[in-house]
Amino acid sequence: MKNKLLLTLAASVTFAPCAMALDAGVSFDGGGSLAAFSGRADIQVPLPGLRGDAALPAVCAHGAAGPLDGSAFAAAVAASDVVYVGESHDQANDHLAQLEALKALYAARGASVAVGFEMLNVTLQPVLDEYASGAITEAEFLKKADWQKEWGFDFNLYKPIFDFIREKKLSAVALNLPKKVVSHIAMKGLEALPPEEAKYLPADMQVTTNAKYIAYIRESFDGHMSDMFKFENYLAAMSAWNEAMGANMAAFLNANKGYAGLVVAGSGHVIYNAAIPASLAARAPWAKGLSFFMKGADACPAGIQQGDAGLADFVWYVPHTAEEEKGLRLPL
């Protein structure tokens, strides 16, 4: 019965760019491993709209104060302690934008940079440490982390980021909760969590009160999951997910003064500076944040597009493929 419920939910939810793989290996957006990629190291990942084989996407970001590109982008990143670059998980250009931000952070801070990944839960930190340090190969990492089951999206999309971390000897942080923790909260509520699962939550965990973000979450709930969960449990599960990721990144930055962080996560965890940014700010108020919400565009617009203001500090426009998958999804 539980597996049937999860598969029904997986097929039904399509809202915002934020995903997680199911325990059964099914992605909540129905995508899982992308058909266009095989996961093999010898496959060249197609990068739509990019200039040349190894080119990065141009920085085309707009915010309330105007455009942010070129030297202004580098200066803004250099002045930040933590940079959030959201993603639609299946969009190669979003990941190259994350790499652009990582390179700018490295230019400003050298090796004192840590990359936090939504894609890996905290129990996989030892495996991530091994891979980031070069102690194990990519193939060993993918097997030990069980990447296909844990995340499901093709590793080649993230490989340039991991390669840069390994080359420059940067730190990497597994941010996420184990999927079973979020699942239990959604189904039974925070109070029902057994101690062995509650230990993964930050001690001062708060359910979000951000009105825009609650409306965003409710839009994914109404009509899709209202017959499966109570909204208060669904909201608590989303909050726990976001609070833990922000708290885990804050814990690293608080323990490693002088470091800057890059958060690699779905745009649904960055939107409105709620979710991860709010969680981190509450726990590391000294850390100056800079957030980017990724949007697909055929060309760089002259200014921020209608309806995009307030999605983050800046909206970063890059080419997206037509088959873009979207959905705010609980990692059950």
C-alpha positions as CSV (number, residue, x, y, z in Angstrom):
1,M,0.0,0.0,0.0
2,K,2.8,2.4,0.9
3,N,4.7,1.7,-2.4
4,K,1.5,2.3,-4.3
5,L,0.9,5.6,-2.6
6,L,4.5,6.7,-3.3
7,L,4.3,5.8,-7.0
8,T,0.9,7.6,-7.3
9,L,2.5,10.7,-5.7
10,A,5.5,10.4,-8.0
11,A,3.3,10.5,-11.1
12,S,1.1,13.4,-9.9
13,V,3.3,16.2,-8.7
14,T,4.6,18.7,-11.1
15,F,5.2,22.2,-9.8
16,A,8.6,23.8,-9.0
17,P,12.2,22.9,-9.9
18,C,13.2,20.8,-6.9
19,A,13.4,17.0,-6.8
20,M,14.6,14.0,-5.0
21,A,14.6,10.3,-5.9
22,L,12.3,7.9,-4.2
23,D,13.6,5.0,-2.2
24,A,12.2,2.7,-4.9
25,G,14.4,4.4,-7.5
26,V,11.6,6.5,-9.0
27,S,12.0,10.3,-9.2
28,F,9.2,12.5,-8.0
29,D,9.2,14.2,-11.4
30,G,9.0,11.0,-13.2
31,G,12.4,11.7,-14.7
32,G,14.9,9.7,-12.8
33,S,18.0,9.2,-14.9
34,L,17.7,11.4,-18.0
35,A,17.2,9.4,-21.2
36,A,19.7,11.7,-23.0
37,F,22.6,10.7,-20.7
38,S,24.0,7.3,-19.8
39,G,26.1,8.1,-16.7
40,R,29.2,7.0,-18.5
41,A,32.3,9.1,-18.2
42,D,33.0,8.9,-22.0
43,I,29.6,10.5,-22.9
44,Q,29.7,14.2,-23.8
45,V,26.8,15.9,-22.1
46,P,25.0,18.2,-24.6
47,L,25.0,21.8,-23.4
48,P,22.4,23.8,-25.3
49,G,23.1,27.4,-26.1
50,L,26.7,27.4,-24.9
51,R,29.7,28.9,-26.8
52,G,32.2,26.1,-27.7
53,D,32.8,22.8,-26.1
54,A,34.0,24.0,-22.7
55,A,32.3,27.4,-22.5
56,L,30.4,28.5,-19.4
57,P,27.0,30.2,-19.7
58,A,27.3,34.0,-19.8
59,V,26.3,35.6,-16.5
60,C,22.9,37.2,-17.3
61,A,21.4,38.0,-13.9
62,H,19.0,40.7,-13.0
63,G,17.8,42.0,-9.7
64,A,16.0,44.9,-8.1
65,A,19.1,47.1,-8.4
66,G,19.7,46.2,-12.0
67,P,21.9,43.7,-14.0
68,L,24.7,41.7,-12.5
69,D,27.3,40.5,-15.0
70,G,31.0,40.5,-15.7
71,S,33.1,42.2,-13.1
72,A,30.0,43.1,-11.1
73,F,29.2,39.4,-10.7
74,A,32.7,38.6,-9.6
75,A,32.6,41.4,-7.0
76,A,29.2,40.4,-5.6
77,V,30.3,36.8,-5.2
78,A,33.6,37.9,-3.6
79,A,31.7,40.0,-1.1
80,S,29.5,37.1,-0.1
81,D,30.0,34.4,2.5
82,V,27.5,32.0,1.0
83,V,26.1,31.9,-2.5
84,Y,22.9,30.0,-3.4
85,V,22.5,29.0,-7.0
86,G,19.3,27.1,-7.6
87,E,18.7,24.6,-10.4
88,S,16.2,22.7,-12.4
89,H,17.9,19.4,-11.9
90,D,17.9,18.2,-15.5
91,Q,19.2,21.5,-17.0
92,A,22.9,21.4,-17.9
93,N,23.2,25.2,-18.1
94,D,22.0,25.6,-14.5
95,H,24.8,23.4,-13.3
96,L,27.3,25.3,-15.4
97,A,26.1,28.5,-13.8
98,Q,26.7,26.9,-10.4
99,L,30.2,26.2,-11.6
100,E,30.7,29.8,-12.7
101,A,29.7,30.9,-9.2
102,L,32.1,28.3,-7.7
103,K,35.0,29.6,-9.8
104,A,34.3,33.2,-8.7
105,L,34.2,32.1,-5.1
106,Y,37.5,30.2,-5.6
107,A,39.1,33.3,-7.2
108,A,38.1,35.3,-4.1
109,R,38.7,32.8,-1.3
110,G,41.1,30.3,-2.7
111,A,40.8,26.8,-1.2
112,S,38.7,28.2,1.7
113,V,35.5,27.2,-0.1
114,A,32.9,24.5,0.7
115,V,30.2,23.3,-1.7
116,G,27.0,22.0,0.0
117,F,24.9,19.5,-2.0
118,E,21.2,18.8,-1.7
119,M,21.9,15.6,-3.7
120,L,23.5,13.8,-0.8
121,N,22.2,13.1,2.7
122,V,24.2,13.6,5.8
123,T,24.9,9.9,6.4
124,L,27.0,10.0,3.1
125,Q,29.4,12.7,4.4
126,P,32.3,10.2,4.9
127,V,31.9,9.0,1.3
128,L,31.8,12.5,0.0
129,D,34.9,13.3,2.0
130,E,36.7,10.4,0.4
131,Y,35.7,11.5,-3.1
132,A,36.4,15.2,-2.7
133,S,39.9,14.4,-1.3
134,G,40.7,12.1,-4.2
135,A,40.9,9.0,-2.0
136,I,38.3,7.1,-4.2
137,T,37.5,7.2,-7.8
138,E,34.4,8.5,-9.4
139,A,33.1,5.0,-10.0
140,E,33.7,4.1,-6.4
141,F,31.9,7.2,-5.2
142,L,28.9,6.6,-7.4
143,K,28.7,3.0,-6.1
144,K,29.3,3.8,-2.4
145,A,26.9,6.8,-2.5
146,D,24.4,4.8,-4.5
147,W,23.9,7.9,-6.6
148,Q,21.3,6.4,-8.8
149,K,19.0,5.5,-5.9
150,E,19.9,8.4,-3.7
151,W,19.5,11.1,-6.4
152,G,18.6,9.6,-9.7
153,F,19.7,12.5,-12.1
154,D,22.6,11.8,-14.3
155,F,25.9,12.4,-12.6
156,N,27.4,13.9,-15.7
157,L,25.3,17.0,-15.0
158,Y,27.2,17.5,-11.7
159,K,30.6,16.1,-12.7
160,P,32.2,19.5,-13.7
161,I,31.4,20.8,-10.2
162,F,32.9,17.7,-8.5
163,D,35.9,17.8,-10.8
164,F,36.6,21.4,-9.8
165,I,36.3,20.5,-6.1
166,R,38.8,17.7,-6.5
167,E,41.2,19.7,-8.6
168,K,41.3,22.6,-6.2
169,K,41.0,20.5,-3.1
170,L,37.9,22.2,-1.8
171,S,35.5,21.0,0.9
172,A,32.1,19.4,0.2
173,V,29.2,19.1,2.5
174,A,26.3,16.6,2.3
175,L,23.3,18.7,3.3
176,N,20.2,16.6,3.0
177,L,18.1,14.6,5.4
178,P,17.7,10.8,4.9
179,K,14.6,10.4,2.9
180,K,12.8,8.3,5.5
181,V,12.9,11.2,7.9
182,V,11.0,13.5,5.6
183,S,8.6,10.7,4.7
184,H,7.7,10.0,8.3
185,I,7.0,13.7,9.0
186,A,4.8,14.0,5.9
187,M,2.8,10.9,6.9
188,K,2.6,11.3,10.7
189,G,3.9,14.7,11.7
190,L,7.0,15.9,13.6
191,E,5.9,14.5,17.0
192,A,5.8,11.0,15.6
193,L,9.4,10.9,14.6
194,P,11.4,8.2,16.5
195,P,14.6,9.3,18.3
196,E,16.8,7.6,15.8
197,E,15.3,9.8,13.0
198,A,14.7,13.0,15.0
199,K,18.4,13.2,15.7
200,Y,18.9,14.4,12.1
201,L,16.8,17.5,12.7
202,P,18.4,20.8,14.0
203,A,17.5,21.3,17.7
204,D,15.9,24.6,17.0
205,M,13.9,23.6,13.9
206,Q,11.1,26.0,12.9
207,V,8.2,25.4,10.6
208,T,8.3,28.2,8.1
209,T,6.0,31.2,8.5
210,N,7.0,32.9,5.2
211,A,3.6,33.6,3.6
212,K,4.9,33.5,0.0
213,Y,6.8,30.3,0.6
214,I,3.8,28.7,2.3
215,A,1.6,29.7,-0.7
216,Y,4.3,28.2,-3.0
217,I,4.2,24.9,-1.1
218,R,0.4,24.9,-0.9
219,E,0.2,25.1,-4.7
220,S,2.1,21.8,-5.0
221,F,-0.1,20.3,-2.3
222,D,-3.6,21.3,-3.4
223,G,-5.1,18.9,-6.0
224,H,-2.2,16.5,-5.8
225,M,-1.6,15.4,-2.2
226,S,-4.5,16.8,-0.2
227,D,-6.0,13.3,-0.1
228,M,-2.7,11.7,1.1
229,F,-1.3,14.0,3.8
230,K,-2.5,16.7,6.1
231,F,-1.2,20.1,5.0
232,E,0.3,20.8,8.4
233,N,2.4,17.6,8.1
234,Y,3.4,18.3,4.5
235,L,4.5,21.8,5.5
236,A,6.4,20.5,8.5
237,A,8.1,17.9,6.2
238,M,9.2,20.6,3.7
239,S,10.3,22.8,6.6
240,A,12.4,20.0,8.2
241,W,14.0,19.3,4.8
242,N,15.0,23.0,4.3
243,E,15.9,23.7,7.9
244,A,18.3,20.7,8.0
245,M,20.0,21.7,4.8
246,G,20.5,25.3,6.0
247,A,21.6,24.2,9.4
248,N,24.2,21.7,8.1
249,M,25.7,24.4,5.8
250,A,25.7,26.9,8.7
251,A,27.4,24.4,11.0
252,F,30.2,24.0,8.6
253,L,30.7,27.8,8.1
254,N,30.4,28.5,11.8
255,A,33.1,25.9,12.5
256,N,35.4,27.1,9.7
257,K,35.6,30.8,9.9
258,G,37.0,32.4,6.8
259,Y,35.4,29.9,4.5
260,A,32.7,30.8,1.9
261,G,30.0,28.4,0.8
262,L,28.2,27.5,-2.4
263,V,24.8,25.8,-2.0
264,V,23.9,23.5,-4.9
265,A,20.1,22.8,-4.6
266,G,16.8,23.0,-6.4
267,S,15.5,26.4,-7.0
268,G,12.5,25.5,-4.8
269,H,14.9,25.6,-1.9
270,V,16.2,29.1,-2.8
271,I,13.0,30.9,-3.9
272,Y,12.1,34.1,-2.0
273,N,15.2,33.6,0.1
274,A,13.1,31.3,2.2
275,A,13.9,27.7,2.8
276,I,17.7,27.1,2.9
277,P,18.7,30.8,2.9
278,A,16.4,31.6,5.8
279,S,17.6,28.5,7.8
280,L,21.2,29.4,7.3
281,A,20.7,33.1,8.1
282,A,19.1,32.2,11.4
283,R,22.1,30.1,12.4
284,A,24.9,32.1,10.9
285,P,23.6,35.7,10.9
286,W,27.1,36.9,10.2
287,A,27.2,35.2,6.8
288,K,26.4,37.5,4.0
289,G,24.2,35.7,1.4
290,L,23.7,36.1,-2.3
291,S,21.0,34.1,-4.1
292,F,20.2,33.3,-7.7
293,F,17.0,31.8,-9.1
294,M,17.6,30.1,-12.4
295,K,15.2,30.7,-15.3
296,G,15.1,29.5,-18.9
297,A,15.5,32.1,-21.6
298,D,16.4,32.0,-25.3
299,A,18.4,35.1,-25.0
300,C,19.7,37.4,-22.2
301,P,16.9,39.9,-21.6
302,A,17.6,43.6,-21.1
303,G,16.1,43.5,-17.6
304,I,14.2,41.3,-15.1
305,Q,11.2,39.7,-16.7
306,Q,7.6,40.3,-15.6
307,G,6.7,38.2,-12.6
308,D,10.3,37.3,-11.8
309,A,11.1,40.1,-9.3
310,G,11.6,38.8,-5.8
311,L,12.3,35.2,-6.7
312,A,15.8,35.7,-5.2
313,D,18.4,38.4,-5.0
314,F,18.9,37.9,-8.7
315,V,17.3,35.9,-11.5
316,W,19.9,34.2,-13.7
317,Y,18.7,33.6,-17.3
318,V,20.2,30.7,-19.2
319,P,19.0,28.5,-22.1
320,H,16.9,25.6,-21.0
321,T,16.0,22.6,-23.0
322,A,12.4,22.1,-24.0
323,E,11.9,19.0,-22.0
324,E,12.6,20.8,-18.7
325,E,11.2,18.9,-15.7
326,K,9.6,20.8,-12.8
327,G,8.1,19.8,-9.5
328,L,8.3,20.6,-5.8
329,R,8.6,17.1,-4.5
330,L,8.9,15.5,-1.1
331,P,11.9,13.0,-0.9
332,L,9.9,10.1,0.3
